[in-house]
Amino acid sequence: MFLLGNVDFASLPWDFFWVAVAYFMVTGVLFCFSILRFAQQRKKSGVVFIVGAAISAAYFLNYFYTNHI
């Protein structure tokens, strides 16, 4: 069982905060566009957007892992 304690956001560096905001905005937008394209029966562009979301997620997670952990 995992127990979470209080998180002190005051110790969060500003550069990490803005990179996290960019992560959610870029990856989220690409993923949402892929869902919209699939709903419009445009499978090829939906796949392109989902691959773009996966690549951006991998890039940002690699950046988080190498620079902030």
C-alpha positions as CSV (number, residue, x, y, z in Angstrom):
1,M,0.0,0.0,0.0
2,F,1.3,3.4,-0.9
3,L,0.7,6.4,1.3
4,L,1.2,9.9,-0.1
5,G,2.3,12.7,2.1
6,N,2.1,16.4,1.7
7,V,3.8,17.8,-1.3
8,D,5.7,21.1,-0.9
9,F,5.3,22.9,-4.2
10,A,7.5,25.8,-3.0
11,S,10.6,23.6,-3.6
12,L,9.6,23.0,-7.2
13,P,12.0,24.9,-9.5
14,W,10.4,27.2,-12.1
15,D,12.2,25.6,-15.0
16,F,10.7,22.2,-14.1
17,F,7.3,23.8,-13.7
18,W,7.3,25.4,-17.2
19,V,8.7,22.2,-18.8
20,A,5.8,20.3,-17.2
21,V,3.3,22.8,-18.5
22,A,4.8,22.5,-22.0
23,Y,4.6,18.7,-21.6
24,F,0.9,18.7,-20.8
25,M,0.1,21.3,-23.5
26,V,2.0,19.7,-26.4
27,T,1.2,16.1,-25.6
28,G,-2.4,16.8,-24.7
29,V,-3.1,18.8,-27.8
30,L,-1.6,16.2,-30.1
31,F,-3.5,13.4,-28.3
32,C,-6.8,15.4,-28.5
33,F,-6.3,16.1,-32.2
34,S,-5.7,12.4,-32.8
35,I,-9.0,11.5,-31.1
36,L,-10.8,14.1,-33.2
37,R,-9.2,12.8,-36.4
38,F,-10.3,9.2,-35.5
39,A,-13.8,10.4,-34.8
40,Q,-13.8,12.1,-38.3
41,Q,-12.8,8.7,-39.9
42,R,-9.4,10.1,-40.9
43,K,-7.3,7.3,-39.6
44,K,-4.0,8.2,-41.3
45,S,-3.8,11.7,-39.8
46,G,-5.1,10.3,-36.5
47,V,-2.2,7.9,-36.4
48,V,0.2,10.7,-37.3
49,F,-1.0,12.7,-34.3
50,I,-0.9,9.8,-31.9
51,V,2.7,9.0,-33.0
52,G,3.5,12.7,-32.5
53,A,2.0,12.6,-29.0
54,A,4.1,9.5,-28.2
55,I,7.3,11.0,-29.5
56,S,6.7,14.3,-27.6
57,A,5.9,12.3,-24.4
58,A,9.1,10.3,-24.8
59,Y,11.1,13.4,-25.4
60,F,9.7,15.2,-22.3
61,L,9.9,12.2,-20.1
62,N,13.5,11.7,-21.1
63,Y,14.2,15.4,-20.4
64,F,12.6,15.1,-16.9
65,Y,14.5,11.9,-16.1
66,T,17.9,13.2,-17.3
67,N,17.7,16.8,-15.9
68,H,15.5,16.7,-12.8
69,I,15.8,13.3,-11.1
